[in-house]
Amino acid sequence: MKNKSLILALIILGIVLVILVGVYFIQKNKALINPSGQDGSTTTSQTVVENQEGVGGDANKIVTDDFSIDLPDGWKQTAASMGATAMAVNSNEHISDPAAQKINFQSYFAVSYETLQGKSMNDFLQIVKNGLSQTIPNVVFTKEQNMTIDGRIAHAIEAELTQQGVDFKVLVVLVAGQGEDVWVLSFNTTKSSWDGYKETFYSIANSFSVKK
C-alpha cells in the first residue's frame, strides 16, 4: 500500500512538472525538431510528418511509436521537458503580457504517459486534482467535463494559476489507454490569451490517437 502511495505521488509530481517546468523550459529550448526527426536528441521515436488529409487542409502531426496528435499551423515540436513524452509550442505567437514576455513564455502543449496503479479513472482524476491543489496552492479549477477521444474515455479539467507574476490558464485532459495506461495532455497559455486558444486546444486534444 505504501509503495502504491509513493508511486501515485511520483505520478502527480510528474504531471505537475509537465505543467510548471514546461512554463520555464520553453525559454531555454528554442531548437525545434525538424520534419525528419533528426535533432540529435535521444528520443528518436518522435517524428513530425505531413498529414495530407488534415481537417481544413494540410496539417502536421507529432507521431511516435505510441500515439499521434495534430499540430496546427505555426506550431512546432520541441524537445520535451522533464516528465513529458512530447511537447510543441506556437512558434508564431506574439505575447503581449509583459510578465510573460519577461520569462520568454510561449503557449505550448505536452503529452505524458502515466498508469492508473489499480485506481479507477475517476479516482485517478481526483488524485490528480488533489495533487495539483497541494503543489500549486493558488490553482483554481474553473471547469470539468467528460469527453470521448479516439473512442476512449477522457476527462478535461480547466484551471487557472499564477507563477512568476504571470496568470496562466491550463487545460489538462486525461485519456484512458490500454489496460491501466493513461495519457495526460497538458495545454498552457496566459489567461488573457485563453479565449483565442480554447478552441485550438480542444481540437488538438480531440486529434489524439493511441496506436493499437
C-alpha positions in Angstrom: 0.0 0.0 0.0 2.8 2.4 0.9 4.6 1.6 -2.4 1.4 2.3 -4.3 1.0 5.6 -2.5 4.6 6.5 -3.3 4.2 5.7 -7.0 1.0 7.8 -7.2 2.8 10.7 -5.5 5.5 10.4 -8.2 2.9 10.4 -10.9 1.3 13.6 -9.6 4.8 15.1 -9.4 5.4 14.2 -13.0 2.1 15.8 -14.1 2.9 19.0 -12.1 6.4 19.1 -13.6 4.9 18.9 -17.1 2.7 21.9 -16.3 5.2 24.0 -14.4 8.6 23.1 -15.8 7.1 23.5 -19.3 6.4 27.1 -18.5 10.1 27.8 -18.0 11.6 25.1 -20.2 10.4 26.7 -23.4 12.5 29.8 -23.0 15.7 27.7 -22.7 15.0 25.3 -25.6 14.5 27.0 -28.9 15.9 24.2 -31.0 12.9 22.8 -32.8 12.9 19.2 -34.2 13.0 19.1 -38.0 10.5 17.2 -40.0 12.8 14.2 -40.3 13.1 14.0 -36.5 16.9 14.2 -36.7 17.6 16.7 -34.0 20.4 14.8 -32.3 18.3 14.0 -29.2 17.8 10.6 -27.7 14.1 10.5 -28.3 14.5 9.1 -31.8 10.9 7.6 -31.9 9.4 11.1 -32.2 8.9 12.5 -35.7 6.8 15.1 -37.4 5.2 14.0 -40.6 2.9 15.6 -43.2 -0.8 14.7 -43.0 -2.3 15.5 -46.3 -5.8 14.6 -45.0 -5.8 17.1 -42.1 -9.0 18.9 -41.3 -9.1 22.3 -43.1 -6.2 21.4 -45.4 -2.6 20.2 -44.9 -1.6 19.7 -41.3 1.3 18.4 -39.4 1.3 15.7 -36.7 3.6 14.5 -33.9 3.9 10.8 -34.5 5.6 8.4 -32.0 5.6 4.7 -31.6 2.6 5.0 -29.2 0.4 7.9 -30.4 -0.2 10.7 -32.9 -1.5 14.2 -32.3 -2.2 17.1 -34.6 0.0 20.2 -34.9 -1.9 23.4 -36.0 -0.3 25.8 -38.5 2.6 27.6 -36.8 3.1 25.1 -34.1 6.4 23.2 -33.9 7.6 20.2 -31.9 10.4 20.9 -29.5 12.4 18.6 -27.2 10.2 17.6 -24.3 10.7 18.9 -20.7 11.1 16.7 -17.7 8.2 14.3 -17.3 6.8 14.8 -20.8 6.9 12.4 -23.8 6.3 15.1 -26.5 5.9 18.8 -26.5 5.1 21.5 -29.0 5.0 25.3 -29.0 3.3 28.0 -31.0 6.3 29.4 -32.7 4.4 32.3 -34.4 2.9 33.6 -31.1 3.2 37.3 -30.1 2.8 37.6 -26.3 1.6 41.0 -25.1 1.7 40.2 -21.4 4.8 42.0 -20.0 5.3 39.4 -17.2 5.1 36.6 -19.8 7.5 38.4 -22.1 10.0 38.7 -19.3 10.2 34.9 -19.0 10.0 34.4 -22.8 6.9 32.3 -22.4 5.3 30.6 -25.4 2.0 28.8 -25.3 2.6 25.0 -25.5 1.1 21.6 -25.1 2.7 18.4 -23.8 1.9 14.8 -23.8 2.9 12.5 -20.9 2.3 8.9 -20.0 1.2 7.5 -16.6 -0.5 4.4 -15.2 -3.6 4.1 -13.0 -1.9 1.9 -10.4 -5.0 0.0 -9.7 -7.2 3.1 -9.4 -10.3 3.8 -11.4 -10.2 6.7 -13.9 -12.4 8.8 -11.5 -10.2 8.0 -8.5 -7.1 8.9 -10.6 -8.7 12.2 -11.6 -9.4 13.1 -8.0 -5.8 12.2 -7.1 -4.5 14.5 -9.9 -6.7 17.4 -8.7 -5.7 16.9 -5.0 -2.0 16.8 -6.0 -2.2 19.9 -8.1 -4.0 21.8 -5.3 -1.4 20.7 -2.8 1.6 21.5 -5.0 0.1 24.7 -6.5 -1.8 26.4 -3.7 -3.2 29.2 -5.9 -4.7 26.8 -8.6 -8.4 27.3 -9.2 -10.4 24.7 -11.2 -12.8 26.5 -13.4 -14.4 23.8 -15.5 -14.6 20.0 -15.8 -16.2 17.8 -18.4 -16.2 14.2 -19.6 -15.1 13.6 -23.2 -14.6 10.8 -25.7 -11.3 10.9 -27.6 -10.2 8.3 -30.1 -13.2 6.2 -28.8 -11.7 6.3 -25.3 -12.9 7.7 -22.0 -11.4 11.1 -21.3 -11.8 13.9 -18.8 -10.9 17.6 -19.3 -10.0 20.0 -16.5 -9.6 23.7 -17.0 -7.6 25.6 -14.3 -6.1 29.0 -13.6 -2.8 29.6 -11.7 -0.2 32.2 -11.2 3.6 31.6 -11.5 6.3 34.3 -11.5 3.7 37.0 -11.7 2.1 35.5 -14.8 -1.6 34.5 -14.8 -1.9 31.2 -16.7 -4.8 29.2 -17.9 -4.3 25.4 -18.2 -6.2 22.6 -19.8 -5.4 19.1 -18.6 -7.0 16.2 -20.5 -6.7 12.6 -19.2 -7.2 9.9 -21.9 -7.6 6.2 -21.0 -5.2 4.0 -22.8 -4.7 0.2 -23.0 -5.3 -1.6 -19.6 -4.1 0.8 -16.9 -2.4 3.2 -19.3 -3.5 6.8 -19.1 -2.3 9.7 -21.3 -2.1 13.2 -19.9 -2.4 16.1 -22.4 -1.4 19.5 -20.8 -2.1 22.8 -22.6 -0.8 26.1 -21.2 -1.3 29.7 -22.2 -1.7 33.1 -20.5 -5.1 33.8 -19.0 -5.5 36.8 -21.3 -4.9 34.6 -24.4 -7.2 31.8 -23.3 -10.2 32.8 -25.4 -8.1 32.7 -28.5 -6.6 29.3 -27.7 -9.5 27.4 -26.2 -10.9 26.0 -29.5 -7.5 25.1 -30.7 -6.5 23.3 -27.5 -9.7 21.2 -27.6 -9.2 20.5 -31.3 -5.6 19.3 -30.6 -6.8 17.1 -27.7 -9.6 15.6 -29.9 -7.0 14.6 -32.5 -5.0 12.5 -30.1 -4.9 8.9 -31.2 -3.3 5.9 -29.5 -1.7 3.3 -31.7 -3.3 -0.1 -31.2 
